[in-house]
């Protein structure tokens, strides 16, 4: 979905072509969520949330999110160099009523992307399992300090499972 949202900003084309298929699919999902009492967590990386909400093709999606705000959970992913913009975008959706709750998605990939091997040592890490647990805690607290109430952590090697299990604590 993000590729559609990043590359389509022509308002004349939006008026004639309608929403891209991923936007229509999400709108249909947001129709079903309240009917069945289910939550929908939507995670966009990098500047995806800012681009989506400023794209004219996504205006119907935004209006649908406002109508189903109780069931929509926008998630800010911690990957790339735009963490502050990601958190600000989903916090903005919460502040203006498009979502009653929002969250963050801490990931060890951020640690690997930054070429951290261990605190104070840089290079090519063995894998994401080397990330100190305290950095997960920092990512979670960054979300909580700004109003985020949901935490989405994908299963990753070394995080709360496996031989080298680490706990956030």
N, C-alpha and C positions, 0 to 999 in steps of 0.2 A: 504494500500500500504506500509506503514512504516514497517509492520512486515516482508514482503518479503524483503525489502531493508536492514533490520538490520541483517538478518540471512543468507544471501546468498552472499558469497564472493568467491566461488570456480570458477576460470576462466576456468578450463577444463569442468566443468558442464555447464557453461554459453555458451561455444562454441557449445555444442551438444544440449542443451535444448532450447536455445533462451531466449527471455525476458519473465518475469513473466506476467500473464494476466493483472494486474493493469498497468504495464509499457506499454504494447501494447495498452491498452485502452487510456491512456494519449497520446500516440503517434498519435492515430487516432483522438483524440480531437484536437491536435495541427495541424493536417492536415486541419480540418474543420474551425478552428478559423480565419485564414487569408482569407479563401474563402468567409466567410460571414461577415468579418470585426468585429468580436467579440473578446473580451478579455477573457483570461483564468487565473483566480487567483488560485494558488495552494498553500495551506497551509500545511506545515509539522511541527509537534511539536518536542520538544526535539532536538535530533541530526539527525532528519530525512533528512534534506537537505545535511548535511555533509556526511552521509552514502549513500544517493542516488547518489551523484556526485562522490563518490569514489568506487562505486560498478560497476564491469565490465558489469553486466547485464543492467545497465542504460546508457551505452555509447550511444546506438542509441537514447535514450530519450534526452540525453544532446545535441546530434547533431541536433535533431529535434527542441529542444528549441532554439538553435542558429539560425536555419533557420526561426523560427517564433518569433524571439526575440521581435518584435514590439507588439506582441499580448499576450505574457506570462508575468504574474505578480507573481513572487514568494513572498510568505508571510511568515514572521517569527512570530511565535506565542509566546506570553509571558506566558509560562506555564512551570513549572519545574525549574531546577537549571542551565539551559544552555542558558539563554537569550543572553549572549554575543556571544556564538558560533552560535546561530541561526541568529542573525543580521549579524555576520561576513560571514556566509555562503551565505546568499542571497545578501549581498553587493558584495561578490566575484563573484557571477553569473552576477551581473550588470557590475562590472569592466571588466570582461573578455568577455562581449558581448553576454551572453546567455539570457539576459533580458534587455530591454531598461528602464524598471522601476521596482521597487520593493516596498514592504511595510511591515508594522507591524500590528499585531492584538492584541491590548491591551485587557486584560480580567480581570475581578474582581476575577476570580478563582485563580489567582496568590496570591491575598490578603488572600483568604480563606485558600489556601494550606499552607501559611506561618503562619497560626494561629493568624492572627492579628484580634483583635476585634475593636480597634480604635487606633489612634496614641498613642503609649506608653503603650497599654494594650494588653496582649496576653492571649489566651485561645481558646475556641471553639466559633467561630463567629456564629451569627444567619443565615447569608447568605451573598452572594456576594454584596447585596445592601448596605452593610455598608462601602464599600471602599470609601475613600475620593476622590472626583473628581480630585484633584490635582495629584493623582497618574496616572490617565489616561493621563493627560497632560504630565507627566514625561515620560511615555512610548512612547507617540507620538513624543515628542521632541528627545528622544534617537534615534528613527528611522530617523527623519528629519535631525538630526545633522550628520548622516552618509550617507545621500543621498537618503533615502527612500521617496517616493512621494505618496504612497497609505496608507490609514488607513482603516482597516477592523474591525469594532466593531459589534459583534453579539448583538442582543437585549437581555438585561439582566434586571432583576428586579431592579427598582430604578434608572436606567440610562436613563435620559431624558424622562421618562414616569412614570405614576403611581402617587400614593399619595405622595410618598417620593422622587419625582424626583430630581435628582442632575445634574448639568450641568458642563461641563469641564471648560468653561469660559476662 
